[in-house]
């Protein structure tokens, strides 16, 4: 992509980029990604389906607005999604048109910053994933780096200082039209019910540009923590530093705190700590797993999320055949196992038992039999072999097969 940008770079800065943003091929590529991600309509009520009917017309008009400088983002519609323990996470839903412009802008500027990003950063980057970050953590622990700095940035995406972020962008980009677009997206109004305001800091959660800009702001932290005798892995705002000694870990935490203070951010006081994860009770959580006493566990929050999903699929009053319910469960269970297959094996039998109990409750309800929970008669009426014949995916069997294959 960098080669396709042409020769618009002088003195380490890119000066002519806006024509790449409004180029028809860029807008079409961005639209295809937005369409594939689906998502809800913004405040203009234009859905993916409605946009697709006249996509060619909409994209030509959008390209013209970007070309003559008349384009302006529409306010974001804010909703709240469940976060657990009764809490919610704010999510901004932009219009389809704005999501396309953000996507086009990202396609053009991402390669510029990707060239500078470091190996320790894994979140929302091309050809990098959670599993890559977890491999770094696993190998580091095996190599004896068991003193871990587990740090959490408090409300990171909402607290990034806009002026500092734009200064970082300007170090590599000097196209006033592109900088204007970025400023417009950072200053996008938010509408929630009857309220309307402009955030004073942060990048809008749910924005296509937000992960890239968040990675850019933490690049300075990557530079500090990638240099030294310790090991380091970051996925978006979730990061851990693995050290050999307590003294080294304490020094790293001091360095992190100093950097965070300078960047006008804040460490979460209750979620940031130093511990020896080789000792029981001093483990840490990272990307859905808990690392403790030499083992990898599914963290309780991730396990609860799976159980809640299974409950939603196995309500006793739900419609659909048993075959349909099991097909839906299998999709969820296979995806979950694909990510958590390296967890301690005791987790899998427990989940399998929970799934079968939920299915027995559905079948009991359909037979109009009273009572709740597992009973001896339910187990005899629908033994494990019954669900095996129905091709219910079982985690412990998948784990055993995967272990034999290694």
LUMBA-980226 format. One line per field, with one value per residue: residue in one letter; chain; x, y, z of N, C-alpha, C in turn. Coordinates in steps of 0.2 Angstrom, whole numbers, plus 2048, in hexadecimal, padded with zeros to 3 digits. Atoms other than C-alpha are relative to their C-alpha. Layout:
REM residues N
type c(a|...)
mol c(A|...)
n.u c(X|...)
n.v c(Y|...)
n.w c(Z|...)
ca.u c(X|...)
ca.v c(Y|...)
ca.w c(Z|...)
c.u c(X|...)
c.v c(Y|...)
c.w c(Z|...)
END
This chain:
REM residues 406
type c(x|x|x|x|x|x|x|x|x|x|x|x|x|x|x|x|x|x|x|x|x|x|x|x|x|x|x|x|x|x|x|x|x|x|x|x|x|x|x|x|x|x|x|x|x|x|x|x|x|x|x|x|x|x|x|x|x|x|x|x|x|x|x|x|x|x|x|x|x|x|x|x|x|x|x|x|x|x|x|x|x|x|x|x|x|x|x|x|x|x|x|x|x|x|x|x|x|x|x|x|x|x|x|x|x|x|x|x|x|x|x|x|x|x|x|x|x|x|x|x|x|x|x|x|x|x|x|x|x|x|x|x|x|x|x|x|x|x|x|x|x|x|x|x|x|x|x|x|x|x|x|x|x|x|x|x|x|x|x|x|x|x|x|x|x|x|x|x|x|x|x|x|x|x|x|x|x|x|x|x|x|x|x|x|x|x|x|x|x|x|x|x|x|x|x|x|x|x|x|x|x|x|x|x|x|x|x|x|x|x|x|x|x|x|x|x|x|x|x|x|x|x|x|x|x|x|x|x|x|x|x|x|x|x|x|x|x|x|x|x|x|x|x|x|x|x|x|x|x|x|x|x|x|x|x|x|x|x|x|x|x|x|x|x|x|x|x|x|x|x|x|x|x|x|x|x|x|x|x|x|x|x|x|x|x|x|x|x|x|x|x|x|x|x|x|x|x|x|x|x|x|x|x|x|x|x|x|x|x|x|x|x|x|x|x|x|x|x|x|x|x|x|x|x|x|x|x|x|x|x|x|x|x|x|x|x|x|x|x|x|x|x|x|x|x|x|x|x|x|x|x|x|x|x|x|x|x|x|x|x|x|x|x|x|x|x|x|x|x|x|x|x|x|x|x|x|x|x|x|x|x|x|x|x|x|x|x|x|x|x|x|x|x|x|x|x|x|x|x|x|x|x|x|x|x|x)
mol c(A|A|A|A|A|A|A|A|A|A|A|A|A|A|A|A|A|A|A|A|A|A|A|A|A|A|A|A|A|A|A|A|A|A|A|A|A|A|A|A|A|A|A|A|A|A|A|A|A|A|A|A|A|A|A|A|A|A|A|A|A|A|A|A|A|A|A|A|A|A|A|A|A|A|A|A|A|A|A|A|A|A|A|A|A|A|A|A|A|A|A|A|A|A|A|A|A|A|A|A|A|A|A|A|A|A|A|A|A|A|A|A|A|A|A|A|A|A|A|A|A|A|A|A|A|A|A|A|A|A|A|A|A|A|A|A|A|A|A|A|A|A|A|A|A|A|A|A|A|A|A|A|A|A|A|A|A|A|A|A|A|A|A|A|A|A|A|A|A|A|A|A|A|A|A|A|A|A|A|A|A|A|A|A|A|A|A|A|A|A|A|A|A|A|A|A|A|A|A|A|A|A|A|A|A|A|A|A|A|A|A|A|A|A|A|A|A|A|A|A|A|A|A|A|A|A|A|A|A|A|A|A|A|A|A|A|A|A|A|A|A|A|A|A|A|A|A|A|A|A|A|A|A|A|A|A|A|A|A|A|A|A|A|A|A|A|A|A|A|A|A|A|A|A|A|A|A|A|A|A|A|A|A|A|A|A|A|A|A|A|A|A|A|A|A|A|A|A|A|A|A|A|A|A|A|A|A|A|A|A|A|A|A|A|A|A|A|A|A|A|A|A|A|A|A|A|A|A|A|A|A|A|A|A|A|A|A|A|A|A|A|A|A|A|A|A|A|A|A|A|A|A|A|A|A|A|A|A|A|A|A|A|A|A|A|A|A|A|A|A|A|A|A|A|A|A|A|A|A|A|A|A|A|A|A|A|A|A|A|A|A|A|A|A|A|A|A|A|A|A|A|A|A|A|A|A)
n.u c(804|7FC|7FE|806|801|7FC|7FA|802|7FD|7FA|7FD|803|807|804|803|805|804|808|803|800|806|807|7FF|806|7FE|7FF|807|804|7FD|803|807|800|7FF|806|806|7FF|801|807|801|807|800|7FF|806|803|805|7FE|7FD|7FC|804|803|7FA|7FD|804|7FE|7F9|7FC|802|7FE|7F8|7FE|801|7FB|7FA|800|800|7F9|7FC|801|7FF|807|802|800|803|806|7FF|800|805|7FD|804|7FC|801|7FF|7F9|7FF|801|804|7FD|800|7FB|803|7FE|802|802|800|803|7FC|7FC|7FA|7FC|7FC|7FB|7FB|7FC|7FB|7FB|7FB|7FD|7FB|7FB|7FE|7FA|7FA|7FF|7FE|7F9|7FC|802|7FB|802|803|806|803|807|803|7FA|800|7FC|7FE|806|7FF|7FC|7F9|7FE|800|7FA|7FB|801|7FF|7F9|7FC|801|7FC|7F9|7FE|802|807|802|804|804|806|802|806|801|807|804|7FB|803|804|7FB|7FB|801|801|7FA|7FA|801|7FF|7F9|7FD|802|7FC|7F9|7FF|804|801|805|805|807|800|7FF|807|804|7FF|802|807|803|7FF|805|807|805|803|807|803|806|800|7F9|7FB|7FA|7F9|7FB|7FA|7FA|801|802|807|7FF|804|7FE|7FB|7F9|7FE|7FA|7FA|7FE|7FE|7F9|7FB|7FE|7FC|7F9|7FB|7FF|7FD|7F9|7FD|801|7FD|7F9|7FE|7FF|807|804|806|806|806|806|804|7FE|7FF|7F9|7FD|7F8|7FD|7FA|7FD|800|805|7FD|801|807|801|7FD|804|806|7FE|7FF|807|804|7FD|802|807|801|7FE|804|807|805|800|801|805|7FC|802|7FF|7F9|7FD|7FA|800|7FC|805|7FF|802|807|803|7FC|801|802|804|7FE|804|805|7FD|7FD|7FA|7FE|7FD|7FE|806|804|807|805|802|807|804|801|804|806|803|802|806|806|802|804|806|804|801|804|805|804|806|7FE|803|7FB|7FE|7FA|7FA|7FF|7FD|7FA|7FC|7FE|7FB|7FA|7FD|7FD|7FB|7FA|7FC|7FD|7FB|7FB|7FC|7FE|7FE|7F9|801|7FF|805|806|805|804|805|805|804|804|805|805|804|805|806|805|804|804|805|805|804|805|805|804|804|805|7FE|7FE|7F9|7FB|7FA|7FE|802|7FE|804|7FE|7FA|802|805|7FC|7F9|7FB|800|805|7FE|7FB|804|803|7FA|7FF|7F9|7FE|7F9|7FB|7FE|7FC|7F9|7FC|7FE|7FA|7FA|7FD|7FE|7F9)
n.v c(7FA|7FA|7FF|7FD|7F9|7FC|7FC|7FA|7FF|7FC|7FF|805|7FE|801|7FA|800|807|7FF|803|807|801|800|804|805|807|800|7FF|807|805|7FF|801|807|802|7FD|804|806|7FF|7FE|7FA|7FD|7FA|7FA|7FC|7FF|806|803|806|803|802|7FA|7FD|805|800|7FA|7FF|7FC|7F9|7FE|7FF|7FA|7F9|7FF|7FE|7F9|7FC|800|7FD|7F8|7FE|7FE|806|7FF|806|800|802|807|803|804|805|804|807|803|801|804|7FE|7FB|7FA|800|7FD|7FB|802|7FB|803|7FB|802|804|7FB|7FE|806|801|7FB|802|806|7FE|7FD|805|804|7FC|7FE|805|802|7FB|802|807|801|7FE|804|806|807|802|7FE|805|7FF|7FD|7FE|806|807|801|802|801|806|7FF|7FD|805|804|7FC|800|807|801|7FD|804|806|7FE|7FE|7F9|801|7FA|7FC|7F9|800|7F9|7FE|7F9|7FE|7FD|7FE|7FD|7FA|7FB|7FE|7F8|7FF|7FB|804|805|7FC|7FF|806|801|7FB|802|804|7FE|7F8|7FF|7FC|802|806|7FE|7FD|806|803|7FC|801|806|7FF|7FB|802|7FF|806|7FF|805|7FD|7F8|7FD|7FF|7FD|801|802|7FC|804|807|802|804|807|802|7FD|804|7FE|800|804|7FE|7FA|802|803|7FB|7FD|805|802|7FE|805|806|7FF|801|807|805|800|802|807|803|802|7FC|802|7FB|801|7FA|7FD|805|802|803|800|806|7FF|805|7FF|7FB|7FA|7FE|7FF|7FA|7FB|800|7FD|7F9|7FD|800|7FB|7FA|7FF|7FF|7F9|7FB|800|7FE|806|802|807|802|802|807|805|800|803|804|806|806|805|807|802|800|7FA|7FA|800|7FA|802|7FD|803|805|806|7FE|803|801|806|804|802|7FB|802|7FB|7FB|801|7FC|803|806|7FD|7FE|806|802|7FB|802|807|7FF|7FC|804|806|7FE|806|7FE|7FF|804|803|807|801|800|7F9|7FD|803|7FD|7FA|801|803|7FA|7FD|804|801|7FA|7FF|805|7FE|7FB|802|807|800|7FF|806|804|801|7FB|802|804|7FD|7FD|806|802|7FB|800|805|7FF|7FB|803|805|7FB|7FF|806|802|7FC|802|806|7FD|803|7FB|800|7FC|803|807|805|807|803|7FD|802|807|7FF|7FD|801|7FC|803|7FE|7F9|801|802|7FA|7FC|7FA|7FF|800|7FD|805|804|7FC|7FF|807|801|7FB|802|806|7FE|7FC)
n.w c(800|800|807|803|7FE|804|7FE|7FC|7FA|800|7F9|7FC|800|806|801|804|7FF|800|807|7FF|7FB|804|806|800|7FE|7F9|7FD|801|7FC|7F9|800|800|7F9|7FB|801|7FD|7F8|7FE|7FB|800|804|7FC|7FF|806|801|806|7FF|805|806|804|803|805|806|804|7FE|805|7FF|7FA|800|805|7FC|7FB|802|802|7FA|7FD|805|800|7F9|7FD|7FC|7F9|7FD|7FD|7F9|7FF|7FB|7FA|7FD|7FB|801|7F9|7FE|7FB|7F9|801|803|808|804|805|807|805|807|805|806|804|804|7FC|7FF|807|801|7FB|803|806|7FD|7FD|805|802|7FB|7FC|802|7FE|7F9|7FF|802|7FA|7FA|7FE|7FF|7FA|800|804|800|806|805|805|7FF|7F9|7FC|7F9|800|801|7FA|7FA|801|7FD|7F9|7FE|800|7FB|7F9|801|800|7FA|7FF|7FC|7FC|805|7FF|804|800|804|801|7FE|805|805|806|7FF|7FD|804|802|807|803|801|805|807|801|803|807|804|801|806|805|801|805|7FC|801|7FC|7F9|7FF|7FF|7F9|7FB|801|7FD|7F8|7FD|802|7FB|7FE|7FE|7FC|7FE|801|7FF|805|7FE|804|7FB|7FF|800|802|807|7FF|800|805|806|803|7FF|7F9|7FE|803|7FC|7FA|800|801|7F9|7FB|804|7FC|7FB|803|801|7F9|7FD|805|7FF|7F9|7FE|7FF|806|800|805|800|804|7FF|7FA|7FB|801|7FA|801|7FC|7FE|7FC|7F9|7FD|801|807|801|7FD|804|806|7FE|7FF|806|803|7FD|802|807|800|7FE|805|805|7FE|7FF|7F9|7FF|7FC|7FA|7FE|805|801|7FA|802|7FC|802|802|7FF|7F9|800|7FE|803|808|804|805|807|806|7FF|7FC|7F9|7FF|7F9|7FE|805|804|803|7FF|803|7FB|7FE|804|806|7FF|7FE|807|803|7FC|802|807|801|7FD|805|805|7FE|7FC|800|804|806|805|804|7FF|7FC|805|801|7FA|800|805|7FD|7FB|803|803|7FB|7FC|804|800|7F9|7FF|804|7FD|7F9|800|7FC|7F9|7FC|803|7FB|802|805|7FE|7FD|805|804|7FB|800|807|800|7FB|803|805|7FD|7FD|806|801|7FA|801|806|7FE|7FB|7FA|7FB|7FD|803|7FE|802|7FC|802|806|806|802|803|806|805|7FE|804|806|804|803|805|806|803|803|7FB|7FF|7F9|800|7FD|805|804|7FD|800|807|801|7FC|804|807|800)
ca.u c(800|80E|814|803|803|810|81E|815|821|82E|839|831|81F|811|80A|7FE|7F1|7DF|7DE|7E2|7D4|7C6|7CD|7BE|7C8|7CC|7B9|7B3|7C0|7BA|7A8|7AB|7B2|7A4|797|7A0|7A0|78E|789|77A|775|77A|76F|76B|762|76C|76F|77C|76E|767|779|77D|76E|775|788|78F|785|789|79C|79D|795|7A0|7AF|7AA|7A7|7B8|7C0|7B8|7BA|7A7|7A7|7A2|79F|78E|78C|78E|780|785|77E|784|788|789|79B|797|792|785|791|790|79C|798|799|798|78E|793|78A|78E|795|7A0|7A6|7AB|7B5|7BE|7C2|7C9|7D3|7DA|7DE|7E9|7F2|7F3|802|80C|80A|80C|81D|822|818|822|821|81A|80A|7FD|7EC|7E2|7F1|7F2|7F7|7F8|7EC|7E9|7F0|801|801|7FD|80B|817|810|811|823|829|821|829|83A|839|831|824|824|817|811|7FF|7FA|7E9|7E6|7D6|7C9|7D7|7CD|7C3|7D2|7DE|7E2|7DD|7EB|7F9|7F2|7F1|803|808|7FF|807|818|815|807|806|7F7|7EB|7DC|7E0|7E4|7D3|7CA|7D2|7CE|7BC|7BA|7C2|7B6|7A7|797|78F|77C|774|762|75F|771|77E|790|7A2|7AE|7BD|7C9|7CA|7C6|7B4|7B3|7AC|7B4|7BE|7CD|7CD|7D8|7E5|7E6|7E6|7F5|7FE|7FC|803|812|81C|819|81D|82E|832|82C|833|845|84C|84F|83C|82F|820|80F|801|7F0|7E8|7E7|7EA|7FD|808|81B|824|833|840|840|835|841|841|82E|82D|838|82E|81E|826|82B|819|812|81E|819|807|807|811|804|7F5|7EE|7EB|7EE|7E0|7E5|7DB|7E0|7F3|7FE|80F|80F|818|80C|815|80E|7FC|7F1|7FD|7F7|7F2|7E5|7E8|7DD|7D0|7DC|7E3|7F5|7F9|804|80B|7FA|7EF|7DC|7CD|7CA|7BA|7B3|7B5|7AE|79F|79C|79C|78F|784|785|780|772|76B|76C|763|755|748|73A|744|73D|746|74B|758|763|761|766|775|77B|77B|784|791|795|798|7A1|7AD|7B2|7B4|7BF|7C9|7CF|7D0|7D6|7E7|7DE|7DF|7D5|7CA|7C0|7BA|7B1|7A8|7A2|79C|792|78A|785|77D|773|76C|767|75F|755|74E|749|741|737|731|72B|721|72A|72C|73C|74C|75E|767|75E|762|754|759|76A|763|756|763|775|785|784|774|77B|78A|77E|777|789|78A|79C|7A5|7B4|7BD|7BD|7C3|7D1|7D6|7D6|7E1|7ED|7EF|7F2|801)
ca.v c(800|80C|80A|80E|81F|825|832|83D|83B|848|849|83A|842|83D|84D|848|83A|841|83C|82A|82B|830|825|81A|80A|80F|814|803|7F9|802|800|7ED|7EC|7F6|7EB|7DB|7E1|7E5|7EF|7FA|80A|81B|82A|82C|81B|816|803|7F8|7F1|802|808|7F9|7FC|80D|80A|811|821|823|820|82C|83A|836|837|848|84E|849|850|862|862|863|852|853|844|841|840|82F|825|81F|80F|804|7F2|7E6|7E5|7DA|7DC|7E8|7F4|7F9|7FF|80F|80B|818|813|81E|81F|813|822|827|815|815|825|81F|80E|817|822|813|80A|819|81E|80D|807|817|813|801|803|80B|7FF|7F2|7E0|7E0|7E8|7DB|7E3|7E8|7E7|7DD|7CB|7CC|7C5|7C1|7B0|7B7|7C2|7B3|7A9|7B7|7B6|7A3|7A2|7AF|7A6|796|7A0|7A5|7B7|7B4|7C5|7CE|7E0|7DF|7F1|7F8|809|811|815|816|819|826|830|831|844|849|857|84B|83D|84A|84F|83D|83C|84C|844|839|842|854|853|861|859|848|851|85A|849|842|851|850|83E|842|850|847|84B|83D|83B|831|833|846|849|850|854|854|849|853|844|832|829|823|811|808|813|80B|816|815|805|80C|81D|814|809|819|821|812|811|81B|80E|800|808|809|7F8|7EF|7F4|7EB|7DA|7D7|7D0|7DA|7D7|7E4|7E1|7F2|7F9|7E9|7E5|7DB|7DC|7CC|7CD|7C2|7CA|7D5|7E3|7E4|7E3|7F1|7FC|7F8|7FD|80E|811|80D|819|827|825|824|834|83D|838|83E|82C|823|811|808|807|7F7|7EE|7F2|7E7|7DD|7CB|7BA|7B0|7A0|7A1|79D|7AC|7B8|7B5|7C1|7C2|7C6|7C4|7B9|7AD|7AD|7A8|7A1|794|78E|78B|794|795|79D|7AD|7AD|7BB|7B2|7A2|7AC|7B3|7A2|79C|7AB|7A7|795|79A|7A6|798|78B|794|787|791|793|78D|782|770|768|766|779|77D|771|779|78A|784|77B|78C|794|786|783|795|796|787|78D|79C|793|782|786|788|77B|76C|76B|77A|770|762|76E|778|768|763|774|774|763|768|777|76C|75F|76E|772|760|75E|76E|768|758|763|75B|766|76A|773|76E|75D|74E|73B|737|745|73E|72C|733|73D|736|73E|731|738|74A|742|73A|74B|751|75D|764|760|76A|75C|751|75F|762|74F|74F|75F|758|748|751|75C)
ca.w c(800|804|7F2|7EC|7F5|7E9|7EC|7F8|806|80A|81A|821|81F|813|80B|7FE|803|802|7EF|7F5|802|7F5|7E7|7E1|7E4|7F6|7FA|7F2|7FC|80C|808|805|817|81F|816|81C|82E|82D|83C|840|837|83E|842|830|830|820|822|81A|80F|80A|806|7FB|7F0|7EA|7EF|7DE|7E0|7F2|7F0|7E1|7EC|7FA|7F0|7E9|7FB|800|7F0|7F2|805|809|812|825|830|837|84A|852|85A|86B|872|881|880|890|898|8A6|8B9|8B3|8AB|898|88B|881|86E|860|850|842|832|824|81A|828|82B|818|819|829|820|811|81C|826|816|811|821|82A|81F|824|837|835|82E|83F|84B|855|857|868|863|85D|85E|84E|843|832|834|847|854|866|863|85E|86E|879|871|877|888|889|883|88F|89E|898|897|8A9|8A7|8B5|8BE|8B4|8B3|8AF|8AB|8A6|89F|8A6|899|88C|87C|884|88C|87E|87C|86B|869|86D|862|853|856|854|844|83E|840|831|828|821|816|81D|815|81E|82E|82D|82B|83A|844|83E|844|855|857|851|85B|865|867|874|877|879|87D|871|874|86D|877|87E|87D|876|866|863|868|859|84C|83F|842|855|856|84A|854|864|85F|859|86A|873|866|872|880|874|871|884|888|879|87F|88E|896|898|88C|886|87D|879|872|870|881|88A|88D|899|89C|8A2|8AC|8B5|8C6|8D1|8D0|8BE|8BE|8CA|8BF|8B0|8B9|8BE|8AC|8A6|8B3|8AE|89B|89F|8A9|89B|88F|899|89C|8AC|8B2|8BA|8CD|8D0|8C0|8C0|8CA|8CA|8CF|8CD|8C2|8C6|8D8|8DA|8DD|8D4|8C2|8B5|8A8|895|886|88E|897|8A9|8AB|8BC|8C4|8B4|8AC|8A0|8A5|89D|8A7|8B1|8A7|897|89E|8A4|892|88B|898|894|882|884|890|882|876|881|889|88E|885|875|864|857|856|861|851|84E|860|85F|84F|857|866|85C|853|863|86C|85D|85C|86F|86F|860|86B|87C|877|881|891|8A0|89A|8AA|8A3|894|89D|8A8|899|890|8A0|8A1|88E|890|8A0|896|888|894|89C|88A|887|898|895|884|88C|898|8A7|8B7|8C0|8BD|8BC|8BA|8C0|8BF|8B3|8A7|8A6|8A2|896|88D|891|88A|87C|876|873|86B|85E|85B|857|866|866|876|87B|885|876|86B|877|878|865|864|871|867|857|85E)
c.u c(804|803|7FB|7FF|805|806|7FE|803|807|802|7FC|7F8|7FC|7FC|7FA|7FC|7F9|7FE|800|7FA|7F9|801|7FA|802|801|7F9|7FD|803|7FD|7F9|7FF|801|7FB|7FA|802|7FF|7F9|7FF|7F9|801|802|7FA|7FC|7FB|802|803|805|7FC|7FE|806|802|7FB|802|808|804|7FE|803|807|802|7FF|804|807|800|800|807|805|7FF|800|7FA|7FE|800|7FD|7F9|801|7FF|7FA|803|7FB|805|7FF|803|808|801|7FF|7FC|802|7FF|806|7FD|803|7FD|7FE|800|7FC|804|805|806|805|804|806|806|804|804|806|805|804|806|806|802|807|806|802|802|807|804|7FE|805|7FD|7FB|7F8|7FC|7F8|7FE|805|7FF|804|803|7FA|802|804|808|802|801|806|806|800|802|807|804|7FF|804|808|802|7FE|7FA|7FE|7FD|7FD|7FA|7FD|7F9|7FF|7F8|7FD|804|7FD|7FC|804|806|800|801|806|806|7FF|801|807|804|7FF|804|807|801|7FB|7FF|7FB|7FA|7F9|7FF|7FF|7F9|7FB|801|7FD|7F8|7FD|801|7FB|7F9|7FB|7FD|7F9|7FE|7FA|7FF|806|804|806|806|805|806|806|7FD|7FF|7FA|801|7FB|802|806|807|802|806|807|803|802|807|805|801|804|807|806|802|803|808|804|800|803|808|801|800|7F9|7FD|7F9|7FB|7FB|7FB|7FB|802|802|807|802|808|802|807|803|800|7FB|803|7FF|7F9|7FE|802|7FC|7F9|801|801|7F9|7FC|802|7FD|7F9|7FE|802|7FB|7F8|7FB|800|800|7FB|803|7FE|802|807|804|807|7FF|804|7FB|802|7FD|7F8|7FD|803|7FF|7FE|7FB|802|7FD|7FC|803|803|806|802|803|802|7FB|7FC|7F8|7FC|7FE|7F9|7FB|7FE|7FC|7F8|7FC|7FE|7F9|7FA|7FE|7FC|7F9|7FB|7FE|7FB|7FB|7FA|7F9|802|7FD|806|802|806|806|802|804|807|805|802|805|807|804|804|805|807|804|803|806|806|805|803|802|807|7FF|800|7FA|7FA|7FA|7FB|7FA|7FA|7FB|7FB|7FA|7FB|7FC|7FB|7FA|7FB|7FC|7FB|7FA|7FB|7FC|7FB|7FA|7FB|7FC|7FB|801|802|807|805|807|801|7FC|802|7FC|801|806|7FF|7FC|805|808|805|800|7FB|802|806|7FD|7FD|806|801|808|802|807|805|802|804|807|804|802|806|806|803|804|807|806)
c.v c(806|802|803|808|805|803|806|800|804|801|7FC|801|7FF|807|800|7F9|801|7FD|7F8|7FE|800|7FD|7FB|7F9|800|800|7F9|7FB|801|7FE|7F8|7FD|802|7FB|7F9|800|801|805|804|807|806|804|802|7FA|7FC|7F9|7FE|7FE|806|803|7FC|801|806|801|804|807|803|801|806|807|801|802|807|804|801|804|808|802|801|7FA|802|7FA|802|7FE|7F9|7FE|7FC|7FB|7FD|7F9|7FD|7FF|7FB|803|807|806|7FF|804|805|7FE|805|7FD|806|7FE|7FC|805|802|7FA|7FF|804|7FE|7FA|802|804|7FB|7FD|804|801|7FA|7FD|805|7FF|7F9|7FF|802|7FB|7FA|7FA|7FE|802|7FB|802|804|802|7FA|7FA|7FF|7FF|7FF|7FA|801|804|7FB|7FB|803|7FF|7F9|7FE|803|7FD|7FA|802|803|807|800|806|804|806|800|807|801|807|802|804|803|803|806|806|802|807|801|804|7FC|7FA|803|802|7FA|7FF|805|7FE|7FC|803|807|802|804|7FD|7F9|802|803|7FA|7FD|804|800|7FA|800|804|7FF|800|7F9|802|7FA|802|807|803|800|803|7FE|7FE|804|7FC|7F9|800|7FD|7F9|7FE|803|7FC|802|800|7FB|802|806|7FE|7FC|806|804|7FC|7FE|802|7FB|7FA|801|800|7F9|7FA|800|7FE|7F8|7FC|7FE|804|7FE|805|7FE|806|803|7FB|7FD|7FD|800|7FA|801|7FA|801|806|807|803|802|807|806|801|804|808|803|801|806|807|802|802|807|806|801|802|7FA|7FE|7F8|7FF|7FE|7F9|7FB|800|7FD|7FC|7FA|7FA|7FB|7F9|7FE|801|806|807|800|806|7FE|804|7FD|7FA|7FA|803|7FB|800|7F9|7FB|7FD|806|7FE|805|805|800|804|7FD|7FA|802|802|7FA|7FD|804|7FF|7FA|801|803|7FB|7FA|802|7FB|802|802|7FC|7FD|7F9|7FF|800|807|803|7FE|804|807|800|7FE|806|804|7FC|7FF|806|802|7FC|802|805|7FD|7F9|7FF|800|7F9|7FC|7FF|804|7FD|7FB|803|804|7FB|7FE|806|801|7FA|801|805|7FD|7FB|804|802|7FA|7FF|805|7FE|7FA|802|7FD|806|7FF|804|7FC|7F9|7FB|7F9|7FE|804|7FD|7F9|801|803|800|804|7FD|803|807|7FE|7FE|806|805|806|800|800|802|7FB|7FB|803|801|7FA|7FF|805|7FE|7FA|802|804|7FB)
c.w c(800|7F9|7FC|801|7FC|803|805|807|800|808|805|801|7FA|7FF|7FB|800|7FF|7F9|801|804|7FB|7F9|800|803|808|803|7FF|805|807|801|800|807|804|7FF|803|807|802|805|7FF|7FC|805|801|7FA|7FE|7FA|802|7FB|7F9|7FC|7FC|7FA|7FA|7FB|801|7FB|801|806|801|7FC|804|805|7FE|7FE|806|803|7FB|801|807|804|805|808|803|804|808|801|805|805|803|805|800|807|800|805|807|7FF|7FD|7F8|7FE|7FB|7F9|7FB|7FA|7FB|7FA|7FB|7FC|803|801|7F9|800|805|7FE|7FB|803|804|7FB|7FD|805|804|7FE|803|807|801|7FF|807|806|802|801|806|800|7FB|7FE|7F9|7FB|7FA|802|807|804|807|801|800|807|805|7FF|803|807|802|800|805|807|800|801|807|802|804|804|7FB|803|7FC|801|7FC|800|801|7FB|7FA|7FA|801|803|7FC|7FE|7F9|7FD|800|7FB|7F9|7FF|7FE|7F9|7FC|7FF|7FA|7FB|800|7FB|804|7FF|804|807|802|801|806|806|800|804|807|803|7FE|806|802|802|804|803|7FE|801|7FA|802|7FC|806|800|7FF|7FD|7F9|801|7FF|7FA|7F9|7FD|800|807|801|7FD|804|807|800|7FF|806|804|7FD|805|806|7FE|800|807|802|7FC|801|807|801|801|7F9|800|7FB|801|7FB|801|806|806|7FF|807|7FE|805|801|804|807|802|7FF|7F9|7FE|803|7FC|7FA|801|801|7F9|7FC|803|7FE|7F9|800|802|7FB|7FB|802|800|807|800|805|807|802|7FB|7FE|805|7FD|804|7FC|7FE|801|807|7FF|804|7FE|7F9|7FD|7FA|7F9|7FB|801|804|807|800|808|802|7FB|7FB|7FD|801|7FC|806|802|7FC|7F9|800|801|7F9|7FC|803|7FE|7F9|7FF|803|7FB|7FB|802|805|7FF|7FC|7F8|7FB|7FC|802|804|7FB|7FF|806|800|7FB|802|805|7FD|7FD|805|804|7FC|800|806|801|7FB|803|807|801|804|807|804|7FE|805|7FE|7FB|802|804|7FC|7FD|805|800|7FA|800|805|7FD|7FB|803|803|7FA|7FF|805|7FF|7FA|801|805|807|805|802|7FC|801|7FE|805|7FD|7FA|7FA|7FD|7FD|7FA|7FA|802|7FB|7F9|7FB|7FC|7FB|7F9|7FC|7FE|804|800|807|800|803|7FB|7FB|803|800|7F9|7FE|803|7FC|7FA|801|800)
END
